[in-house]
Amino acid sequence: MTVKIKENSLVAKIAAGRLKSADMAIVFGDTIYLHGVSKSAFLAQPAWVRHEVCHVLQYKQFGFLNFLCRYLVEWVKVGYHANKYEAAARDAERDPGVMNGVIIA
């Protein structure tokens, strides 16, 4: 599976503002959008990469719109931190196996 990375993303900048973070990665489909961090600096942080790749896998599992709806409903119900999709991504940070078969473009 190929995962794309886009730097200097407006959508990631908006998310960074919403979450009050200087740097941000946000996933839509098979693409990780970055703000406040370069691709090379992002890739130098394996836990963060695994976290975002987990979200790519979630999109792949459920389909683009289905996952996006599930994620947003979960966020509205329990908030960002308690969101089960975020919890799964935090677990993936410690699992190098998440990267099996993943190619970063």
Rosetta constraint file for C-alpha pairs under 8 A:
AtomPair CA 1 CA 101 HARMONIC 5.99 0.50
AtomPair CA 1 CA 102 HARMONIC 4.95 0.50
AtomPair CA 1 CA 103 HARMONIC 6.03 0.50
AtomPair CA 2 CA 30 HARMONIC 7.33 0.50
AtomPair CA 2 CA 102 HARMONIC 5.83 0.50
AtomPair CA 2 CA 103 HARMONIC 4.64 0.50
AtomPair CA 2 CA 104 HARMONIC 5.85 0.50
AtomPair CA 2 CA 105 HARMONIC 6.49 0.50
AtomPair CA 3 CA 30 HARMONIC 5.24 0.50
AtomPair CA 3 CA 31 HARMONIC 5.74 0.50
AtomPair CA 3 CA 32 HARMONIC 7.33 0.50
AtomPair CA 3 CA 53 HARMONIC 7.65 0.50
AtomPair CA 3 CA 56 HARMONIC 7.64 0.50
AtomPair CA 3 CA 102 HARMONIC 6.92 0.50
AtomPair CA 3 CA 103 HARMONIC 6.06 0.50
AtomPair CA 3 CA 104 HARMONIC 4.94 0.50
AtomPair CA 3 CA 105 HARMONIC 5.93 0.50
AtomPair CA 4 CA 30 HARMONIC 6.30 0.50
AtomPair CA 4 CA 31 HARMONIC 4.58 0.50
AtomPair CA 4 CA 32 HARMONIC 6.16 0.50
AtomPair CA 4 CA 104 HARMONIC 6.03 0.50
AtomPair CA 4 CA 105 HARMONIC 4.92 0.50
AtomPair CA 5 CA 31 HARMONIC 5.56 0.50
AtomPair CA 5 CA 32 HARMONIC 4.76 0.50
AtomPair CA 5 CA 33 HARMONIC 5.90 0.50
AtomPair CA 5 CA 34 HARMONIC 7.36 0.50
AtomPair CA 5 CA 39 HARMONIC 7.04 0.50
AtomPair CA 5 CA 104 HARMONIC 7.48 0.50
AtomPair CA 5 CA 105 HARMONIC 6.67 0.50
AtomPair CA 6 CA 31 HARMONIC 7.13 0.50
AtomPair CA 6 CA 32 HARMONIC 6.27 0.50
AtomPair CA 6 CA 33 HARMONIC 4.85 0.50
AtomPair CA 6 CA 34 HARMONIC 6.05 0.50
AtomPair CA 6 CA 39 HARMONIC 7.74 0.50
AtomPair CA 7 CA 33 HARMONIC 6.11 0.50
AtomPair CA 7 CA 34 HARMONIC 4.78 0.50
AtomPair CA 7 CA 35 HARMONIC 6.32 0.50
AtomPair CA 7 CA 37 HARMONIC 7.60 0.50
AtomPair CA 7 CA 38 HARMONIC 6.34 0.50
AtomPair CA 7 CA 39 HARMONIC 6.43 0.50
AtomPair CA 8 CA 12 HARMONIC 7.74 0.50
AtomPair CA 8 CA 13 HARMONIC 7.71 0.50
AtomPair CA 8 CA 33 HARMONIC 7.61 0.50
AtomPair CA 8 CA 34 HARMONIC 5.80 0.50
AtomPair CA 8 CA 35 HARMONIC 4.96 0.50
AtomPair CA 8 CA 36 HARMONIC 7.07 0.50
AtomPair CA 9 CA 13 HARMONIC 6.21 0.50
AtomPair CA 9 CA 33 HARMONIC 5.69 0.50
AtomPair CA 9 CA 34 HARMONIC 5.60 0.50
AtomPair CA 9 CA 35 HARMONIC 5.61 0.50
AtomPair CA 10 CA 14 HARMONIC 6.24 0.50
AtomPair CA 10 CA 35 HARMONIC 7.52 0.50
AtomPair CA 11 CA 15 HARMONIC 6.27 0.50
AtomPair CA 11 CA 26 HARMONIC 7.88 0.50
AtomPair CA 11 CA 33 HARMONIC 7.45 0.50
AtomPair CA 12 CA 16 HARMONIC 6.01 0.50
AtomPair CA 12 CA 24 HARMONIC 5.85 0.50
AtomPair CA 12 CA 25 HARMONIC 6.06 0.50
AtomPair CA 12 CA 26 HARMONIC 5.81 0.50
AtomPair CA 12 CA 33 HARMONIC 5.88 0.50
AtomPair CA 12 CA 34 HARMONIC 5.62 0.50
AtomPair CA 12 CA 35 HARMONIC 5.26 0.50
AtomPair CA 13 CA 17 HARMONIC 6.31 0.50
AtomPair CA 13 CA 24 HARMONIC 7.07 0.50
AtomPair CA 13 CA 34 HARMONIC 7.79 0.50
AtomPair CA 13 CA 35 HARMONIC 5.34 0.50
AtomPair CA 13 CA 36 HARMONIC 7.71 0.50
AtomPair CA 14 CA 18 HARMONIC 6.28 0.50
AtomPair CA 15 CA 19 HARMONIC 6.10 0.50
AtomPair CA 15 CA 24 HARMONIC 7.11 0.50
AtomPair CA 15 CA 26 HARMONIC 7.56 0.50
AtomPair CA 16 CA 20 HARMONIC 5.60 0.50
AtomPair CA 16 CA 21 HARMONIC 4.83 0.50
AtomPair CA 16 CA 22 HARMONIC 6.36 0.50
AtomPair CA 16 CA 23 HARMONIC 6.38 0.50
AtomPair CA 16 CA 24 HARMONIC 5.40 0.50
AtomPair CA 16 CA 35 HARMONIC 7.43 0.50
AtomPair CA 17 CA 21 HARMONIC 6.38 0.50
AtomPair CA 17 CA 22 HARMONIC 7.95 0.50
AtomPair CA 22 CA 36 HARMONIC 6.07 0.50
AtomPair CA 23 CA 34 HARMONIC 7.58 0.50
AtomPair CA 23 CA 35 HARMONIC 5.52 0.50
AtomPair CA 23 CA 36 HARMONIC 4.29 0.50
AtomPair CA 23 CA 37 HARMONIC 5.73 0.50
AtomPair CA 24 CA 34 HARMONIC 5.67 0.50
AtomPair CA 24 CA 35 HARMONIC 5.11 0.50
AtomPair CA 24 CA 36 HARMONIC 6.45 0.50
AtomPair CA 24 CA 37 HARMONIC 7.25 0.50
AtomPair CA 25 CA 32 HARMONIC 6.30 0.50
AtomPair CA 25 CA 33 HARMONIC 5.44 0.50
AtomPair CA 25 CA 34 HARMONIC 4.55 0.50
AtomPair CA 25 CA 35 HARMONIC 6.52 0.50
AtomPair CA 25 CA 52 HARMONIC 7.28 0.50
AtomPair CA 26 CA 32 HARMONIC 5.70 0.50
AtomPair CA 26 CA 33 HARMONIC 5.25 0.50
AtomPair CA 26 CA 34 HARMONIC 6.71 0.50
AtomPair CA 26 CA 52 HARMONIC 7.25 0.50
AtomPair CA 27 CA 31 HARMONIC 5.73 0.50
AtomPair CA 27 CA 32 HARMONIC 4.54 0.50
AtomPair CA 27 CA 33 HARMONIC 6.05 0.50
AtomPair CA 27 CA 52 HARMONIC 6.64 0.50
AtomPair CA 27 CA 55 HARMONIC 6.50 0.50
AtomPair CA 27 CA 56 HARMONIC 6.59 0.50
AtomPair CA 28 CA 32 HARMONIC 6.73 0.50
AtomPair CA 28 CA 33 HARMONIC 7.81 0.50
AtomPair CA 28 CA 56 HARMONIC 7.38 0.50
AtomPair CA 28 CA 59 HARMONIC 7.68 0.50
AtomPair CA 28 CA 64 HARMONIC 7.68 0.50
AtomPair CA 29 CA 56 HARMONIC 5.93 0.50
AtomPair CA 29 CA 59 HARMONIC 5.58 0.50
AtomPair CA 29 CA 60 HARMONIC 7.29 0.50
AtomPair CA 29 CA 64 HARMONIC 5.87 0.50
AtomPair CA 30 CA 56 HARMONIC 5.37 0.50
AtomPair CA 30 CA 59 HARMONIC 7.58 0.50
AtomPair CA 30 CA 60 HARMONIC 7.92 0.50
AtomPair CA 31 CA 56 HARMONIC 7.35 0.50
AtomPair CA 32 CA 52 HARMONIC 6.94 0.50
AtomPair CA 34 CA 38 HARMONIC 7.31 0.50
AtomPair CA 34 CA 39 HARMONIC 7.56 0.50
AtomPair CA 37 CA 41 HARMONIC 6.23 0.50
AtomPair CA 37 CA 42 HARMONIC 6.31 0.50
AtomPair CA 38 CA 42 HARMONIC 6.09 0.50
AtomPair CA 39 CA 43 HARMONIC 6.09 0.50
AtomPair CA 40 CA 44 HARMONIC 6.22 0.50
AtomPair CA 41 CA 45 HARMONIC 7.00 0.50
AtomPair CA 42 CA 48 HARMONIC 7.23 0.50
AtomPair CA 42 CA 49 HARMONIC 6.89 0.50
AtomPair CA 43 CA 49 HARMONIC 6.26 0.50
AtomPair CA 45 CA 49 HARMONIC 6.35 0.50
AtomPair CA 46 CA 50 HARMONIC 6.09 0.50
AtomPair CA 46 CA 93 HARMONIC 7.52 0.50
AtomPair CA 47 CA 51 HARMONIC 6.17 0.50
AtomPair CA 47 CA 92 HARMONIC 7.77 0.50
AtomPair CA 47 CA 93 HARMONIC 4.28 0.50
AtomPair CA 47 CA 94 HARMONIC 6.47 0.50
AtomPair CA 48 CA 52 HARMONIC 6.38 0.50
AtomPair CA 48 CA 93 HARMONIC 6.46 0.50
AtomPair CA 49 CA 53 HARMONIC 6.05 0.50
AtomPair CA 49 CA 93 HARMONIC 7.70 0.50
AtomPair CA 50 CA 54 HARMONIC 6.03 0.50
AtomPair CA 50 CA 89 HARMONIC 7.53 0.50
AtomPair CA 50 CA 92 HARMONIC 5.94 0.50
AtomPair CA 50 CA 93 HARMONIC 5.11 0.50
AtomPair CA 50 CA 94 HARMONIC 7.91 0.50
AtomPair CA 50 CA 95 HARMONIC 7.52 0.50
AtomPair CA 50 CA 96 HARMONIC 7.34 0.50
AtomPair CA 50 CA 98 HARMONIC 6.34 0.50
AtomPair CA 50 CA 99 HARMONIC 6.73 0.50
AtomPair CA 51 CA 55 HARMONIC 6.81 0.50
AtomPair CA 51 CA 89 HARMONIC 4.64 0.50
AtomPair CA 51 CA 90 HARMONIC 5.97 0.50
AtomPair CA 51 CA 91 HARMONIC 7.90 0.50
AtomPair CA 51 CA 92 HARMONIC 5.71 0.50
AtomPair CA 51 CA 93 HARMONIC 5.12 0.50
AtomPair CA 52 CA 56 HARMONIC 6.55 0.50
AtomPair CA 52 CA 89 HARMONIC 7.05 0.50
AtomPair CA 53 CA 57 HARMONIC 6.27 0.50
AtomPair CA 53 CA 98 HARMONIC 7.31 0.50
AtomPair CA 53 CA 99 HARMONIC 7.40 0.50
AtomPair CA 54 CA 58 HARMONIC 6.23 0.50
AtomPair CA 54 CA 88 HARMONIC 7.62 0.50
AtomPair CA 54 CA 89 HARMONIC 5.40 0.50
AtomPair CA 54 CA 92 HARMONIC 6.42 0.50
AtomPair CA 54 CA 98 HARMONIC 6.82 0.50
AtomPair CA 55 CA 59 HARMONIC 6.30 0.50
AtomPair CA 55 CA 85 HARMONIC 7.61 0.50
AtomPair CA 55 CA 89 HARMONIC 6.61 0.50
AtomPair CA 56 CA 60 HARMONIC 6.29 0.50
AtomPair CA 57 CA 61 HARMONIC 6.04 0.50
AtomPair CA 58 CA 62 HARMONIC 6.20 0.50
AtomPair CA 58 CA 63 HARMONIC 7.94 0.50
AtomPair CA 58 CA 67 HARMONIC 6.83 0.50
AtomPair CA 58 CA 85 HARMONIC 7.93 0.50
AtomPair CA 59 CA 63 HARMONIC 5.19 0.50
AtomPair CA 59 CA 64 HARMONIC 5.32 0.50
AtomPair CA 59 CA 67 HARMONIC 5.51 0.50
AtomPair CA 59 CA 68 HARMONIC 7.62 0.50
AtomPair CA 60 CA 64 HARMONIC 7.18 0.50
AtomPair CA 62 CA 66 HARMONIC 5.74 0.50
AtomPair CA 62 CA 67 HARMONIC 5.20 0.50
AtomPair CA 63 CA 67 HARMONIC 5.81 0.50
AtomPair CA 64 CA 68 HARMONIC 6.16 0.50
AtomPair CA 65 CA 69 HARMONIC 6.05 0.50
AtomPair CA 66 CA 70 HARMONIC 6.15 0.50
AtomPair CA 67 CA 71 HARMONIC 5.94 0.50
AtomPair CA 68 CA 72 HARMONIC 6.14 0.50
AtomPair CA 69 CA 73 HARMONIC 6.05 0.50
AtomPair CA 70 CA 74 HARMONIC 6.10 0.50
AtomPair CA 71 CA 75 HARMONIC 6.12 0.50
AtomPair CA 71 CA 83 HARMONIC 7.58 0.50
AtomPair CA 71 CA 85 HARMONIC 6.73 0.50
AtomPair CA 72 CA 76 HARMONIC 6.17 0.50
AtomPair CA 73 CA 77 HARMONIC 6.16 0.50
AtomPair CA 74 CA 78 HARMONIC 6.01 0.50
AtomPair CA 74 CA 79 HARMONIC 7.15 0.50
AtomPair CA 74 CA 83 HARMONIC 5.65 0.50
AtomPair CA 74 CA 84 HARMONIC 7.29 0.50
AtomPair CA 75 CA 79 HARMONIC 4.42 0.50
AtomPair CA 75 CA 80 HARMONIC 5.27 0.50
AtomPair CA 75 CA 82 HARMONIC 7.86 0.50
AtomPair CA 75 CA 83 HARMONIC 5.59 0.50
AtomPair CA 78 CA 82 HARMONIC 5.67 0.50
AtomPair CA 78 CA 83 HARMONIC 6.00 0.50
AtomPair CA 79 CA 83 HARMONIC 5.99 0.50
AtomPair CA 80 CA 86 HARMONIC 7.21 0.50
AtomPair CA 81 CA 86 HARMONIC 6.61 0.50
AtomPair CA 81 CA 87 HARMONIC 7.33 0.50
AtomPair CA 82 CA 86 HARMONIC 7.22 0.50
AtomPair CA 82 CA 87 HARMONIC 6.79 0.50
AtomPair CA 83 CA 87 HARMONIC 6.26 0.50
AtomPair CA 84 CA 88 HARMONIC 6.14 0.50
AtomPair CA 85 CA 89 HARMONIC 6.26 0.50
AtomPair CA 86 CA 90 HARMONIC 6.11 0.50
AtomPair CA 87 CA 91 HARMONIC 6.28 0.50
AtomPair CA 88 CA 92 HARMONIC 6.23 0.50
AtomPair CA 89 CA 93 HARMONIC 6.49 0.50
AtomPair CA 90 CA 94 HARMONIC 7.70 0.50
AtomPair CA 91 CA 95 HARMONIC 7.13 0.50
AtomPair CA 92 CA 96 HARMONIC 7.69 0.50
AtomPair CA 92 CA 98 HARMONIC 6.52 0.50
AtomPair CA 96 CA 100 HARMONIC 7.71 0.50
